[in-house]
Amino acid sequence: MALISCRDAAFAYDGKTVVEGLNFRVAQGDYLCIVGENGSGKSTLMKGLLGLMRPKSGEISTGDGLKSTQIGYLPQQSSQQKDFPASVYEVVISGTLNRRGIRPFYSWREHEVAEENMEKLGIIPLRKKSFRELSGGQQQRVLLARALCATEKLLLLDEPVSGLDPIVTAELYQTIDTLRRETGVAIIMISHDIRSGVEYAPHILHLQNRQIFFGTTDEYKNSEAGRYFLQGGEFR
């Protein structure tokens, strides 16, 4: 069963269509990389998936009991986020806030979930450190653990490797793929790096203010769009 289904959807901003012709599905355990140039509609689609924007036409629906409050989200980092004055553990466990509801304190299970996800991301030794004192790669691992605390089904990642050096970038891509394989959580990731997306993600969605490709990575490599963007071939 699909967690996310997009049917003939289009999104507009200030009355102008930003992206259209969206038709794709993401099921449990899938890993979809959304690629495209700046201004191609990737961030607008992400807002739609998060329920922050309604489609101008068509629809985006959820299945398998997925609620918007059960989606883990890792946004692009801002300078304010990087300087957040809290401990690693406080940042990670805050990902369970939607589970907590109106209760004033975290439950033992929420503490347990935070510990489990810190262990998965290899950040247990950092638990008492200030988030603002960490390296960029360490901060992204902390925020990824936080996002995992919010979900058991779907992670949305918006440029998770932006600003990281090549070695840390490769490590984080590998970590994301390992998490998907070991937990069964579906991943939808925005990336400007088409080559890395093709290397790690089994499915590709390519936007150019419209959907120009959706399918497997192997199909993408042999498609008109794939040949152009990966091999310098002809694209119309």
Contacts in CASP RR format, 6 or more apart in sequence:
PFRMAT RR
TARGET T0000
AUTHOR 0000-0000-0000
METHOD contacts of the structure
MODEL  1
MALISCRDAAFAYDGKTVVEGLNFRVAQGDYLCIVGENGSGKSTLMKGLL
GLMRPKSGEISTGDGLKSTQIGYLPQQSSQQKDFPASVYEVVISGTLNRR
GIRPFYSWREHEVAEENMEKLGIIPLRKKSFRELSGGQQQRVLLARALCA
TEKLLLLDEPVSGLDPIVTAELYQTIDTLRRETGVAIIMISHDIRSGVEY
APHILHLQNRQIFFGTTDEYKNSEAGRYFLQGGEFR
1 27 0 8 1.000
1 28 0 8 1.000
1 63 0 8 1.000
1 64 0 8 1.000
2 25 0 8 1.000
2 26 0 8 1.000
2 27 0 8 1.000
2 63 0 8 1.000
2 64 0 8 1.000
3 26 0 8 1.000
3 27 0 8 1.000
3 28 0 8 1.000
3 30 0 8 1.000
3 62 0 8 1.000
3 63 0 8 1.000
3 64 0 8 1.000
3 66 0 8 1.000
3 153 0 8 1.000
3 154 0 8 1.000
3 186 0 8 1.000
4 25 0 8 1.000
4 26 0 8 1.000
4 49 0 8 1.000
4 60 0 8 1.000
4 61 0 8 1.000
4 62 0 8 1.000
4 63 0 8 1.000
4 66 0 8 1.000
4 154 0 8 1.000
4 186 0 8 1.000
4 188 0 8 1.000
5 24 0 8 1.000
5 25 0 8 1.000
5 60 0 8 1.000
5 61 0 8 1.000
5 62 0 8 1.000
5 63 0 8 1.000
6 22 0 8 1.000
6 23 0 8 1.000
6 24 0 8 1.000
6 25 0 8 1.000
6 59 0 8 1.000
6 60 0 8 1.000
7 23 0 8 1.000
7 58 0 8 1.000
7 59 0 8 1.000
7 60 0 8 1.000
7 61 0 8 1.000
8 21 0 8 1.000
8 22 0 8 1.000
8 23 0 8 1.000
8 57 0 8 1.000
8 58 0 8 1.000
8 59 0 8 1.000
9 20 0 8 1.000
9 21 0 8 1.000
9 22 0 8 1.000
9 23 0 8 1.000
9 55 0 8 1.000
9 57 0 8 1.000
9 58 0 8 1.000
9 59 0 8 1.000
9 60 0 8 1.000
10 17 0 8 1.000
10 19 0 8 1.000
10 20 0 8 1.000
10 21 0 8 1.000
10 22 0 8 1.000
10 55 0 8 1.000
10 56 0 8 1.000
10 57 0 8 1.000
10 58 0 8 1.000
11 17 0 8 1.000
11 18 0 8 1.000
11 19 0 8 1.000
11 20 0 8 1.000
11 41 0 8 1.000
11 44 0 8 1.000
11 45 0 8 1.000
11 47 0 8 1.000
11 48 0 8 1.000
11 53 0 8 1.000
11 55 0 8 1.000
11 56 0 8 1.000
12 18 0 8 1.000
12 56 0 8 1.000
13 44 0 8 1.000
15 56 0 8 1.000
17 56 0 8 1.000
17 209 0 8 1.000
18 39 0 8 1.000
18 41 0 8 1.000
18 44 0 8 1.000
18 209 0 8 1.000
19 40 0 8 1.000
19 41 0 8 1.000
19 44 0 8 1.000
19 45 0 8 1.000
19 207 0 8 1.000
19 209 0 8 1.000
19 210 0 8 1.000
19 211 0 8 1.000
20 56 0 8 1.000
20 57 0 8 1.000
20 209 0 8 1.000
20 210 0 8 1.000
20 211 0 8 1.000
21 210 0 8 1.000
21 211 0 8 1.000
22 45 0 8 1.000
22 211 0 8 1.000
23 211 0 8 1.000
23 214 0 8 1.000
24 32 0 8 1.000
24 205 0 8 1.000
24 211 0 8 1.000
24 214 0 8 1.000
24 215 0 8 1.000
26 32 0 8 1.000
26 154 0 8 1.000
26 186 0 8 1.000
26 188 0 8 1.000
26 203 0 8 1.000
27 186 0 8 1.000
28 64 0 8 1.000
28 153 0 8 1.000
28 184 0 8 1.000
28 186 0 8 1.000
29 180 0 8 1.000
29 184 0 8 1.000
29 185 0 8 1.000
29 186 0 8 1.000
29 187 0 8 1.000
30 186 0 8 1.000
30 187 0 8 1.000
30 202 0 8 1.000
30 203 0 8 1.000
31 177 0 8 1.000
31 180 0 8 1.000
31 186 0 8 1.000
31 187 0 8 1.000
31 189 0 8 1.000
31 200 0 8 1.000
31 201 0 8 1.000
31 202 0 8 1.000
31 203 0 8 1.000
32 186 0 8 1.000
32 187 0 8 1.000
32 188 0 8 1.000
32 189 0 8 1.000
32 201 0 8 1.000
32 203 0 8 1.000
32 204 0 8 1.000
32 205 0 8 1.000
33 189 0 8 1.000
33 190 0 8 1.000
33 191 0 8 1.000
33 197 0 8 1.000
33 198 0 8 1.000
33 200 0 8 1.000
33 201 0 8 1.000
33 203 0 8 1.000
33 204 0 8 1.000
33 205 0 8 1.000
34 42 0 8 1.000
34 45 0 8 1.000
34 46 0 8 1.000
34 188 0 8 1.000
34 189 0 8 1.000
34 190 0 8 1.000
34 191 0 8 1.000
34 205 0 8 1.000
34 206 0 8 1.000
34 207 0 8 1.000
35 42 0 8 1.000
35 190 0 8 1.000
35 191 0 8 1.000
35 192 0 8 1.000
35 193 0 8 1.000
35 194 0 8 1.000
35 197 0 8 1.000
35 204 0 8 1.000
35 205 0 8 1.000
35 206 0 8 1.000
35 207 0 8 1.000
35 229 0 8 1.000
36 42 0 8 1.000
36 192 0 8 1.000
36 194 0 8 1.000
36 206 0 8 1.000
36 207 0 8 1.000
36 208 0 8 1.000
37 192 0 8 1.000
37 208 0 8 1.000
38 192 0 8 1.000
39 209 0 8 1.000
40 207 0 8 1.000
40 208 0 8 1.000
40 209 0 8 1.000
41 207 0 8 1.000
41 209 0 8 1.000
42 190 0 8 1.000
42 207 0 8 1.000
43 158 0 8 1.000
43 190 0 8 1.000
44 53 0 8 1.000
45 207 0 8 1.000
46 156 0 8 1.000
46 158 0 8 1.000
46 188 0 8 1.000
46 190 0 8 1.000
47 53 0 8 1.000
48 54 0 8 1.000
48 55 0 8 1.000
48 60 0 8 1.000
49 60 0 8 1.000
49 71 0 8 1.000
49 156 0 8 1.000
49 188 0 8 1.000
50 68 0 8 1.000
50 71 0 8 1.000
50 73 0 8 1.000
50 156 0 8 1.000
51 60 0 8 1.000
51 68 0 8 1.000
62 68 0 8 1.000
64 153 0 8 1.000
66 153 0 8 1.000
66 154 0 8 1.000
69 98 0 8 1.000
69 150 0 8 1.000
70 98 0 8 1.000
70 150 0 8 1.000
70 151 0 8 1.000
70 152 0 8 1.000
70 153 0 8 1.000
70 154 0 8 1.000
71 150 0 8 1.000
71 151 0 8 1.000
71 153 0 8 1.000
71 154 0 8 1.000
71 155 0 8 1.000
71 156 0 8 1.000
72 147 0 8 1.000
72 148 0 8 1.000
72 150 0 8 1.000
72 151 0 8 1.000
72 154 0 8 1.000
72 155 0 8 1.000
72 156 0 8 1.000
73 147 0 8 1.000
73 150 0 8 1.000
73 155 0 8 1.000
73 156 0 8 1.000
73 158 0 8 1.000
74 140 0 8 1.000
74 143 0 8 1.000
74 144 0 8 1.000
74 146 0 8 1.000
74 147 0 8 1.000
74 155 0 8 1.000
74 156 0 8 1.000
74 157 0 8 1.000
74 158 0 8 1.000
74 160 0 8 1.000
75 81 0 8 1.000
75 158 0 8 1.000
76 158 0 8 1.000
76 159 0 8 1.000
76 162 0 8 1.000
77 139 0 8 1.000
77 140 0 8 1.000
77 143 0 8 1.000
77 162 0 8 1.000
81 143 0 8 1.000
82 132 0 8 1.000
82 136 0 8 1.000
82 139 0 8 1.000
83 132 0 8 1.000
84 91 0 8 1.000
84 131 0 8 1.000
84 132 0 8 1.000
85 130 0 8 1.000
85 131 0 8 1.000
85 132 0 8 1.000
86 94 0 8 1.000
86 130 0 8 1.000
86 131 0 8 1.000
87 127 0 8 1.000
87 128 0 8 1.000
87 129 0 8 1.000
87 130 0 8 1.000
87 131 0 8 1.000
88 118 0 8 1.000
88 123 0 8 1.000
88 126 0 8 1.000
88 127 0 8 1.000
88 128 0 8 1.000
88 129 0 8 1.000
88 130 0 8 1.000
88 131 0 8 1.000
88 134 0 8 1.000
88 142 0 8 1.000
89 114 0 8 1.000
89 118 0 8 1.000
89 127 0 8 1.000
89 128 0 8 1.000
90 131 0 8 1.000
91 131 0 8 1.000
91 142 0 8 1.000
91 143 0 8 1.000
91 146 0 8 1.000
92 114 0 8 1.000
92 117 0 8 1.000
92 118 0 8 1.000
92 123 0 8 1.000
92 142 0 8 1.000
92 145 0 8 1.000
92 146 0 8 1.000
92 149 0 8 1.000
93 106 0 8 1.000
93 110 0 8 1.000
93 111 0 8 1.000
93 114 0 8 1.000
93 149 0 8 1.000
94 146 0 8 1.000
94 149 0 8 1.000
95 114 0 8 1.000
95 146 0 8 1.000
95 147 0 8 1.000
95 149 0 8 1.000
95 150 0 8 1.000
96 106 0 8 1.000
96 110 0 8 1.000
96 113 0 8 1.000
96 114 0 8 1.000
96 149 0 8 1.000
96 150 0 8 1.000
98 150 0 8 1.000
99 110 0 8 1.000
99 113 0 8 1.000
99 150 0 8 1.000
100 106 0 8 1.000
100 107 0 8 1.000
100 110 0 8 1.000
110 149 0 8 1.000
113 149 0 8 1.000
114 145 0 8 1.000
114 149 0 8 1.000
115 124 0 8 1.000
117 145 0 8 1.000
117 146 0 8 1.000
117 148 0 8 1.000
117 149 0 8 1.000
118 124 0 8 1.000
118 127 0 8 1.000
118 145 0 8 1.000
120 145 0 8 1.000
120 148 0 8 1.000
120 179 0 8 1.000
120 182 0 8 1.000
120 183 0 8 1.000
121 141 0 8 1.000
121 142 0 8 1.000
121 144 0 8 1.000
121 145 0 8 1.000
121 148 0 8 1.000
121 175 0 8 1.000
122 141 0 8 1.000
123 138 0 8 1.000
123 141 0 8 1.000
123 142 0 8 1.000
123 145 0 8 1.000
126 134 0 8 1.000
126 138 0 8 1.000
126 142 0 8 1.000
131 139 0 8 1.000
131 142 0 8 1.000
134 142 0 8 1.000
135 168 0 8 1.000
136 163 0 8 1.000
136 164 0 8 1.000
136 168 0 8 1.000
137 164 0 8 1.000
137 168 0 8 1.000
137 172 0 8 1.000
140 160 0 8 1.000
140 161 0 8 1.000
140 164 0 8 1.000
140 172 0 8 1.000
141 172 0 8 1.000
141 175 0 8 1.000
144 157 0 8 1.000
144 160 0 8 1.000
144 172 0 8 1.000
144 175 0 8 1.000
144 176 0 8 1.000
144 179 0 8 1.000
147 155 0 8 1.000
147 157 0 8 1.000
148 155 0 8 1.000
148 179 0 8 1.000
148 183 0 8 1.000
148 185 0 8 1.000
151 185 0 8 1.000
152 183 0 8 1.000
152 185 0 8 1.000
153 185 0 8 1.000
153 186 0 8 1.000
154 185 0 8 1.000
154 186 0 8 1.000
154 187 0 8 1.000
154 188 0 8 1.000
155 179 0 8 1.000
155 185 0 8 1.000
155 186 0 8 1.000
155 187 0 8 1.000
155 188 0 8 1.000
156 188 0 8 1.000
156 189 0 8 1.000
157 176 0 8 1.000
157 187 0 8 1.000
157 188 0 8 1.000
157 189 0 8 1.000
157 190 0 8 1.000
158 189 0 8 1.000
158 190 0 8 1.000
159 190 0 8 1.000
159 191 0 8 1.000
159 192 0 8 1.000
160 172 0 8 1.000
160 176 0 8 1.000
160 189 0 8 1.000
161 168 0 8 1.000
161 169 0 8 1.000
161 172 0 8 1.000
161 173 0 8 1.000
161 191 0 8 1.000
161 193 0 8 1.000
161 196 0 8 1.000
162 192 0 8 1.000
164 172 0 8 1.000
169 196 0 8 1.000
173 196 0 8 1.000
173 197 0 8 1.000
173 199 0 8 1.000
173 200 0 8 1.000
174 200 0 8 1.000
176 187 0 8 1.000
176 189 0 8 1.000
176 200 0 8 1.000
177 200 0 8 1.000
179 185 0 8 1.000
179 187 0 8 1.000
180 186 0 8 1.000
180 187 0 8 1.000
187 201 0 8 1.000
189 197 0 8 1.000
189 201 0 8 1.000
191 197 0 8 1.000
194 229 0 8 1.000
194 230 0 8 1.000
195 230 0 8 1.000
197 204 0 8 1.000
197 217 0 8 1.000
198 204 0 8 1.000
198 217 0 8 1.000
198 220 0 8 1.000
198 221 0 8 1.000
198 230 0 8 1.000
201 217 0 8 1.000
202 216 0 8 1.000
202 217 0 8 1.000
203 214 0 8 1.000
203 215 0 8 1.000
203 216 0 8 1.000
203 217 0 8 1.000
204 213 0 8 1.000
204 214 0 8 1.000
204 215 0 8 1.000
204 216 0 8 1.000
204 217 0 8 1.000
204 220 0 8 1.000
205 211 0 8 1.000
205 213 0 8 1.000
205 214 0 8 1.000
205 215 0 8 1.000
206 212 0 8 1.000
206 213 0 8 1.000
206 214 0 8 1.000
206 220 0 8 1.000
206 225 0 8 1.000
206 226 0 8 1.000
206 229 0 8 1.000
212 225 0 8 1.000
213 220 0 8 1.000
213 223 0 8 1.000
213 225 0 8 1.000
213 226 0 8 1.000
220 226 0 8 1.000
221 227 0 8 1.000
221 230 0 8 1.000
224 234 0 8 1.000
224 235 0 8 1.000
224 236 0 8 1.000
225 235 0 8 1.000
226 235 0 8 1.000
227 233 0 8 1.000
227 234 0 8 1.000
227 235 0 8 1.000
228 234 0 8 1.000
228 235 0 8 1.000
229 235 0 8 1.000
END
